[in-house]
Every structure is written in C-alpha cells, then in structure tokens.
C-alpha cells in the first residue's frame, strides 16, 4: 500500500560531489517500505517540473519513522530538490514497486554478494542492513569512476560486512568496473555465491547477467528507469522481459512489476 505524505526533512546534505542524502520523517512509509522499493518525489513547490522524480529508498528506520534517500543531481528536478533545507517538508508518495526478494536466503547456508555501480549503491544499503546479521555469508562490492564518486563506503562497513571497491581509474580498490572486481573475486576465492543483488547502469547489468548466467549464479537486479506517473498508468518506464521461450518477450512496468527483477528475465537493449 502506498501513502502520500508531506514528510518533514530531518537532514539534508551533500555527501559526495553532486550526491545528496536526505532523511525524512514519514512513519507510514517507513513501516511499510522494503529494500529495493522507491518513492515518487515532488521536487518543487510549483508544477515546474510537472512530473515527480522516482528515488530509491536508501535506508529504512521503522522505529524512528524515518526513511533516507540518496540521489544524484542530474537535471532541473533534482537540482531543485537539492536546495531543500532541514525543517522544511517534501511531498512524497510511496513505498512503490517491488523490492528485493530474500526468501530462501535468510536462515540458509547460501552466500550473497551485493553489487552497486555508482548511484546504484543507493537501494543496496537498506538490503545490506537487513542482511547484516548474516555475517560471513554476505559481502558488498561497490564501483565508481573514481574514488570521490564511491558512495557510503564507511556506512556499509559500519554494518560489519566486508566491502570490496573498484574504480575505473584505480584511485580506490582495484582498477576496473565492479563487475571486473566480482569476476576476479570469483576466480581468486574459488567461491560461488548462491545469490547476487545488483543495481547500476545498463552496461554493468548486462555484463553481470552474462557472468552470472555462465557461472550459474542467481541474480536479482534493480533497474534505473525514467518514470512518468510511477503508478503504472503512463507506461513510460516499460522494459522487456522474457515470456515463455527464449525468443518470446513482453513489456513489464518497472514502477509496478519492478524495479527489482530476476536477472534471467530482463532483456536490456545494447
């Protein structure tokens, strides 16, 4: 069930160049939200921009009645949002979409890896926090172009989970993409996790799909797509997913059937 709320802004700061963390008081959404879901945010106090912006839920604190959003400024809407001050209110609708599925993992002997590319780290923190008591069977891998673009590294480490880093320029962790780092880790450790959760740009997801399919590893991906209504009515956020045979496919709404999908079913354009 989704709620519309005028959420109180408890905290709002730039945590990396062009990336902001905002903490909101929204008790009903905090009680209902699951890792991988998102909220639709009205970014101004006028109808410019007209459309809301979908932003992944980064942290969930049901006891405090708070959620946090981690976002990057990429256009007019998020630029307006970044000017919001603590003490003001923000019009949000959520929680929306379907989140990560952890059934069959908790309480089992399976291992899991969480892979985030750039701002794709945002929805993975809530999942990592949920799985933090599974120490020894969960690890986090984060990638970005350069070290200053890596997000919330110490926050992930504070959960007690191992964190492996990768940057395109080698300024932090290994040189290369986070998928390169995962491939090397599989080879060097000899391990085969039972489950991978991932979020990032399409080229990253496609590379990860190929790697996990070859290795026989189950994959769940949270897709980043532009949205209009965020409620399934406008069909602007559809993606292709497999339907039946290998050559059969259908459209699915990322805002409704997603944003989390099985990695095996998603068909991303080249």
DRENGUVO-770616 format. One line per 8 residues: number of its first residue (from 1); for each residue x, y, z of N, C-alpha, C. Coordinates in steps of 0.1 Angstrom, whole numbers, always signed. Layout:
REM residues N
NUM	X/Y/Z/X/Y/Z/X/Y/Z | ...
//
This chain:
REM residues 270
1	+8/-12/+0/+0/+0/+0/+9/+12/+0 | +5/+22/-9/+13/+34/-9/+6/+46/-2 | +14/+55/+3/+9/+66/+11/+14/+79/+5 | +6/+89/+5/+11/+103/+2/+13/+111/+14 | +25/+117/+15/+29/+123/+28/+36/+136/+25 | +34/+146/+34/+42/+158/+35/+53/+155/+45 | +64/+149/+41/+74/+144/+50/+83/+155/+55 | +86/+155/+68/+94/+165/+74/+109/+161/+71
9	+117/+171/+67/+131/+169/+63/+139/+170/+76 | +145/+159/+80/+153/+159/+93/+167/+162/+90 | +172/+159/+78/+186/+160/+75/+187/+161/+60 | +196/+169/+55/+198/+170/+40/+212/+176/+37 | +221/+168/+32/+235/+173/+30/+241/+166/+18 | +250/+173/+11/+258/+167/+0/+268/+158/+6 | +268/+145/+2/+278/+136/+8/+289/+131/-2 | +287/+135/-14/+298/+133/-24/+295/+144/-35
17	+304/+147/-44/+302/+157/-54/+289/+154/-62 | +279/+163/-61/+267/+162/-68/+257/+151/-62 | +260/+145/-51/+252/+135/-45/+247/+139/-31 | +234/+137/-28/+228/+142/-16/+221/+131/-9 | +222/+132/+5/+215/+123/+13/+204/+131/+21 | +192/+127/+20/+181/+134/+27/+174/+123/+36 | +172/+127/+48/+164/+119/+58/+151/+125/+61 | +140/+117/+59/+127/+122/+60/+119/+115/+71
25	+111/+122/+78/+102/+116/+88/+89/+113/+81 | +86/+100/+80/+74/+95/+73/+71/+82/+78 | +63/+81/+90/+61/+69/+97/+54/+58/+89 | +44/+62/+82/+37/+51/+75/+45/+45/+64 | +53/+53/+57/+61/+47/+46/+73/+39/+52 | +78/+44/+63/+89/+37/+70/+84/+23/+75 | +72/+22/+80/+67/+9/+84/+64/+0/+73 | +61/+5/+61/+57/-4/+50/+68/-7/+40
33	+79/+1/+40/+89/+0/+29/+97/-13/+30 | +102/-17/+19/+111/-29/+18/+123/-24/+9 | +135/-30/+12/+146/-27/+4/+144/-29/-11 | +147/-20/-19/+145/-21/-34/+133/-13/-38 | +125/-8/-29/+113/+0/-33/+118/+15/-35 | +109/+23/-39/+112/+37/-42/+100/+46/-38 | +103/+59/-37/+93/+69/-35/+93/+78/-47 | +81/+84/-50/+80/+94/-61/+79/+108/-54
41	+89/+116/-58/+91/+129/-51/+87/+141/-59 | +79/+150/-53/+76/+163/-60/+88/+172/-56 | +95/+176/-67/+108/+183/-65/+107/+198/-63 | +95/+204/-64/+94/+218/-62/+81/+222/-56 | +78/+234/-53/+66/+239/-47/+57/+244/-58 | +60/+243/-71/+52/+246/-82/+50/+234/-91 | +44/+236/-103/+43/+225/-112/+55/+225/-123 | +66/+231/-119/+78/+231/-127/+89/+226/-118
49	+93/+214/-120/+89/+204/-130/+75/+198/-127 | +68/+194/-138/+55/+189/-136/+55/+175/-130 | +64/+166/-135/+64/+152/-131/+73/+151/-118 | +68/+141/-110/+76/+137/-98/+89/+130/-103 | +98/+128/-94/+110/+120/-97/+111/+108/-88 | +113/+96/-94/+114/+84/-86/+128/+83/-80 | +129/+80/-67/+142/+79/-60/+141/+67/-51 | +151/+59/-52/+152/+46/-44/+153/+50/-29
57	+147/+41/-21/+148/+42/-7/+161/+37/-2 | +169/+45/+4/+183/+41/+8/+184/+35/+21 | +177/+40/+31/+176/+35/+45/+162/+35/+50 | +159/+25/+58/+146/+24/+64/+148/+22/+79 | +141/+31/+87/+142/+31/+101/+128/+31/+107 | +121/+20/+107/+107/+20/+111/+105/+24/+126 | +115/+22/+135/+113/+26/+148/+113/+41/+150 | +122/+48/+142/+122/+62/+143/+112/+68/+133
65	+105/+60/+125/+96/+65/+115/+102/+73/+104 | +115/+69/+100/+122/+77/+90/+127/+68/+79 | +128/+74/+67/+135/+68/+56/+145/+78/+51 | +155/+73/+44/+165/+82/+38/+166/+79/+23 | +169/+89/+15/+170/+88/+1/+184/+93/-3 | +191/+86/-12/+204/+90/-17/+203/+92/-32 | +205/+104/-37/+203/+107/-51/+214/+116/-56 | +215/+116/-70/+225/+124/-77/+217/+135/-84
73	+223/+147/-84/+217/+158/-92/+220/+156/-107 | +209/+154/-115/+211/+152/-129/+203/+161/-138 | +194/+169/-132/+186/+177/-140/+179/+188/-132 | +169/+194/-138/+162/+205/-131/+155/+201/-118 | +148/+189/-119/+141/+184/-107/+150/+181/-95 | +160/+173/-97/+169/+170/-86/+177/+182/-82 | +179/+192/-91/+186/+204/-87/+178/+212/-77 | +165/+213/-80/+156/+220/-71/+155/+212/-58
81	+154/+199/-59/+153/+191/-46/+166/+194/-37 | +177/+195/-44/+190/+197/-36/+190/+210/-28 | +181/+219/-31/+181/+232/-24/+172/+231/-11 | +165/+220/-9/+156/+218/+2/+164/+218/+15 | +159/+225/+26/+166/+226/+38/+160/+218/+49 | +168/+214/+59/+162/+207/+71/+152/+216/+77 | +141/+209/+82/+130/+217/+88/+118/+219/+78 | +121/+218/+65/+111/+220/+55/+104/+207/+53
89	+94/+206/+44/+87/+194/+41/+88/+190/+26 | +86/+178/+23/+87/+172/+10/+76/+163/+7 | +69/+166/-4/+57/+158/-9/+62/+145/-15 | +59/+134/-9/+63/+121/-14/+52/+111/-15 | +53/+101/-24/+43/+90/-25/+51/+77/-24 | +47/+68/-16/+54/+55/-15/+49/+47/-3 | +55/+36/-1/+66/+30/-10/+60/+24/-22 | +67/+24/-33/+62/+20/-46/+71/+8/-52
97	+65/+0/-60/+72/-10/-67/+75/-23/-58 | +82/-32/-64/+85/-45/-57/+100/-45/-54 | +104/-49/-42/+117/-48/-37/+125/-61/-39 | +136/-62/-33/+144/-74/-34/+138/-86/-26 | +139/-98/-31/+134/-110/-25/+145/-118/-18 | +143/-119/-5/+153/-125/+3/+148/-139/+9 | +136/-143/+5/+131/-155/+10/+140/-167/+4 | +143/-176/+13/+152/-187/+8/+166/-184/+11
105	+170/-172/+14/+184/-169/+18/+186/-169/+33 | +178/-160/+40/+179/-159/+54/+177/-173/+61 | +186/-177/+69/+184/-190/+76/+190/-202/+68 | +195/-199/+56/+200/-210/+48/+216/-209/+49 | +223/-217/+41/+237/-217/+41/+243/-210/+29 | +234/-203/+21/+238/-197/+9/+246/-184/+12 | +254/-180/+3/+262/-167/+4/+256/-158/-6 | +257/-145/-3/+251/-134/-12/+262/-123/-14
113	+262/-117/-26/+270/-106/-29/+261/-95/-34 | +263/-82/-29/+256/-70/-33/+265/-62/-41 | +261/-59/-54/+270/-51/-63/+263/-38/-66 | +269/-27/-64/+264/-14/-67/+274/-6/-76 | +269/-1/-87/+277/+7/-96/+272/+22/-95 | +281/+31/-90/+277/+45/-89/+266/+47/-80 | +256/+55/-84/+244/+57/-76/+236/+45/-74 | +239/+34/-81/+233/+21/-79/+235/+15/-65
121	+244/+21/-57/+246/+17/-43/+234/+21/-35 | +227/+31/-39/+216/+37/-31/+206/+26/-25 | +200/+18/-34/+190/+9/-28/+196/-3/-21 | +209/-5/-22/+215/-17/-16/+218/-15/-1 | +218/-3/+4/+221/-1/+18/+210/-7/+27 | +198/-4/+23/+187/-10/+32/+187/-25/+31 | +191/-31/+20/+192/-45/+19/+204/-51/+27 | +215/-44/+26/+227/-48/+35/+223/-47/+49
129	+216/-37/+53/+212/-35/+68/+203/-47/+72 | +194/-51/+63/+185/-62/+66/+193/-75/+68 | +204/-77/+60/+211/-89/+59/+224/-89/+68 | +225/-78/+76/+238/-76/+83/+240/-87/+94 | +230/-93/+99/+231/-104/+109/+236/-117/+103 | +237/-117/+89/+242/-129/+82/+257/-128/+80 | +264/-123/+89/+278/-121/+87/+286/-134/+84 | +295/-132/+75/+303/-143/+70/+297/-149/+57
137	+284/-145/+54/+278/-150/+42/+273/-139/+33 | +276/-127/+36/+272/-115/+28/+284/-106/+26 | +286/-102/+14/+296/-91/+12/+291/-81/+2 | +297/-69/+2/+293/-58/-6/+305/-54/-16 | +301/-51/-28/+311/-46/-38/+305/-34/-44 | +313/-23/-44/+309/-10/-49/+319/-5/-59 | +314/+1/-70/+322/+6/-81/+318/+20/-85 | +328/+27/-90/+325/+41/-95/+336/+45/-104
145	+335/+57/-110/+345/+61/-120/+358/+64/-112 | +357/+71/-101/+369/+75/-93/+365/+74/-78 | +375/+76/-69/+373/+74/-55/+363/+83/-49 | +362/+96/-54/+353/+106/-48/+338/+102/-52 | +336/+94/-62/+323/+90/-66/+318/+78/-59 | +326/+71/-51/+321/+60/-43/+312/+64/-32 | +301/+58/-30/+291/+63/-21/+289/+54/-8 | +289/+61/+3/+285/+54/+16/+294/+42/+19
153	+307/+43/+16/+315/+31/+18/+316/+28/+33 | +319/+39/+41/+321/+36/+56/+308/+32/+62 | +297/+37/+57/+284/+33/+62/+281/+18/+60 | +285/+14/+48/+283/-1/+45/+293/-9/+55 | +305/-4/+57/+314/-11/+65/+309/-11/+80 | +302/+0/+84/+297/+0/+98/+287/-11/+101 | +282/-17/+90/+272/-28/+93/+280/-41/+96 | +293/-41/+95/+301/-53/+98/+303/-62/+87
161	+299/-57/+75/+301/-66/+63/+313/-62/+55 | +320/-72/+49/+332/-68/+41/+328/-60/+28 | +336/-50/+25/+333/-42/+13/+345/-42/+4 | +343/-46/-8/+353/-46/-19/+351/-34/-28 | +361/-26/-32/+359/-15/-40/+366/-16/-54 | +360/-9/-64/+366/-9/-77/+364/+5/-83 | +374/+10/-90/+372/+23/-96/+378/+22/-110 | +372/+29/-120/+377/+29/-133/+392/+34/-134
169	+396/+44/-126/+409/+49/-127/+419/+43/-116 | +414/+34/-108/+423/+27/-99/+426/+36/-86 | +418/+47/-84/+421/+55/-73/+417/+50/-60 | +408/+39/-60/+404/+32/-48/+401/+18/-52 | +406/+8/-44/+403/-6/-47/+410/-10/-60 | +405/-20/-67/+410/-24/-79/+407/-15/-91 | +415/-16/-101/+412/-8/-113/+403/-16/-122 | +392/-9/-126/+382/-16/-135/+368/-14/-129
177	+359/-21/-135/+345/-20/-131/+342/-29/-119 | +331/-27/-113/+327/-36/-101/+325/-50/-106 | +320/-51/-119/+319/-65/-125/+332/-72/-127 | +342/-64/-131/+356/-69/-132/+360/-74/-118 | +358/-66/-108/+362/-70/-94/+355/-83/-90 | +342/-84/-93/+334/-96/-89/+340/-108/-97 | +343/-106/-110/+349/-117/-117/+362/-122/-111 | +371/-113/-108/+383/-116/-102/+382/-123/-88
185	+372/-118/-81/+369/-124/-67/+364/-138/-69 | +356/-141/-78/+351/-155/-81/+363/-164/-84 | +372/-159/-92/+383/-167/-96/+393/-169/-85 | +396/-158/-78/+407/-159/-67/+402/-166/-55 | +389/-164/-51/+384/-170/-39/+379/-185/-40 | +376/-188/-53/+370/-201/-55/+356/-203/-50 | +350/-192/-46/+336/-193/-40/+326/-191/-51 | +314/-196/-49/+303/-194/-58/+291/-190/-50
193	+288/-177/-49/+276/-173/-40/+264/-178/-46 | +254/-180/-38/+241/-185/-43/+232/-174/-48 | +236/-162/-45/+227/-151/-49/+234/-138/-51 | +231/-130/-61/+237/-117/-63/+226/-107/-64 | +227/-96/-57/+217/-85/-58/+225/-73/-64 | +219/-66/-74/+227/-56/-81/+218/-44/-85 | +225/-33/-86/+219/-21/-92/+230/-12/-98 | +227/-7/-110/+237/+1/-116/+232/+4/-131
201	+241/+10/-138/+238/+13/-152/+236/+1/-161 | +229/+2/-172/+226/-10/-181/+239/-17/-185 | +249/-11/-189/+261/-19/-193/+266/-28/-182 | +266/-23/-170/+270/-31/-158/+261/-43/-157 | +248/-40/-157/+238/-51/-155/+240/-62/-166 | +241/-57/-179/+243/-67/-190/+256/-76/-188 | +267/-70/-184/+279/-77/-181/+277/-87/-170 | +270/-83/-160/+267/-91/-148/+258/-103/-152
209	+248/-100/-160/+239/-111/-165/+247/-122/-172 | +256/-118/-181/+264/-128/-188/+273/-136/-178 | +279/-129/-168/+288/-136/-159/+280/-145/-150 | +269/-141/-145/+261/-149/-136/+255/-161/-143 | +250/-159/-156/+245/-170/-163/+255/-181/-166 | +267/-176/-169/+278/-186/-172/+282/-193/-159 | +282/-187/-148/+286/-193/-135/+275/-200/-128 | +263/-199/-133/+251/-205/-127/+247/-199/-113
217	+248/-185/-113/+245/-178/-100/+232/-170/-102 | +223/-172/-92/+210/-165/-93/+213/-150/-91 | +206/-142/-99/+208/-127/-99/+194/-120/-98 | +194/-110/-90/+183/-100/-89/+188/-86/-92 | +181/-79/-101/+186/-66/-105/+175/-55/-102 | +179/-44/-97/+171/-32/-95/+174/-23/-107 | +164/-20/-115/+166/-12/-127/+164/+3/-124 | +172/+11/-131/+171/+25/-130/+164/+30/-143
225	+152/+35/-143/+145/+39/-155/+138/+52/-152 | +137/+60/-163/+129/+72/-162/+114/+69/-161 | +107/+76/-152/+93/+73/-150/+84/+86/-151 | +72/+84/-155/+62/+95/-156/+54/+95/-143 | +44/+86/-142/+35/+87/-131/+40/+79/-119 | +48/+68/-122/+53/+60/-111/+43/+50/-105 | +31/+50/-111/+19/+42/-106/+14/+32/-116 | +21/+31/-127/+17/+21/-137/+8/+25/-148
233	+4/+38/-148/-6/+42/-158/-1/+47/-171 | +11/+54/-170/+16/+60/-183/+24/+51/-192 | +29/+40/-187/+37/+31/-195/+50/+36/-200 | +55/+47/-194/+68/+53/-199/+80/+46/-194 | +79/+37/-184/+91/+30/-178/+92/+15/-182 | +85/+11/-193/+85/-3/-195/+98/-8/-200 | +101/-21/-196/+113/-28/-201/+109/-41/-207 | +117/-48/-214/+114/-61/-220/+119/-72/-210
241	+110/-81/-208/+113/-93/-201/+109/-106/-208 | +116/-117/-206/+113/-129/-212/+99/-134/-209 | +93/-140/-218/+80/-146/-216/+79/-159/-224 | +80/-170/-216/+80/-183/-223/+93/-187/-229 | +94/-189/-242/+106/-193/-249/+117/-182/-249 | +129/-186/-254/+140/-177/-254/+137/-165/-263 | +129/-167/-274/+127/-156/-283/+114/-148/-280 | +107/-152/-270/+94/-146/-266/+97/-135/-255
249	+91/-124/-256/+92/-114/-246/+79/-105/-245 | +78/-98/-234/+67/-89/-232/+72/-77/-225 | +64/-66/-224/+68/-54/-217/+63/-55/-202 | +71/-51/-193/+68/-50/-179/+70/-36/-174 | +62/-31/-165/+64/-18/-160/+74/-18/-148 | +84/-10/-150/+94/-10/-139/+89/-5/-126 | +79/+4/-127/+74/+10/-114/+64/+1/-107 | +59/-9/-114/+49/-18/-108/+54/-32/-107
257	+58/-39/-118/+64/-52/-117/+78/-52/-112 | +85/-41/-113/+98/-39/-108/+98/-29/-96 | +108/-22/-93/+121/-21/-101/+130/-33/-100 | +127/-43/-91/+136/-54/-90/+130/-66/-98 | +139/-71/-107/+135/-83/-115/+146/-94/-113 | +142/-106/-117/+152/-116/-119/+161/-113/-130 | +174/-115/-128/+184/-111/-138/+182/-120/-151 | +177/-132/-149/+175/-141/-160/+164/-136/-170
265	+154/-128/-165/+143/-125/-174/+144/-111/-180 | +153/-102/-176/+154/-89/-181/+161/-89/-195 | +156/-82/-205/+162/-81/-218/+165/-66/-220 | +178/-62/-218/+182/-48/-220/+188/-46/-234 | +185/-34/-239/+189/-31/-253/+204/-28/-252 | +211/-31/-264/+225/-29/-265/+228/-14/-265
//
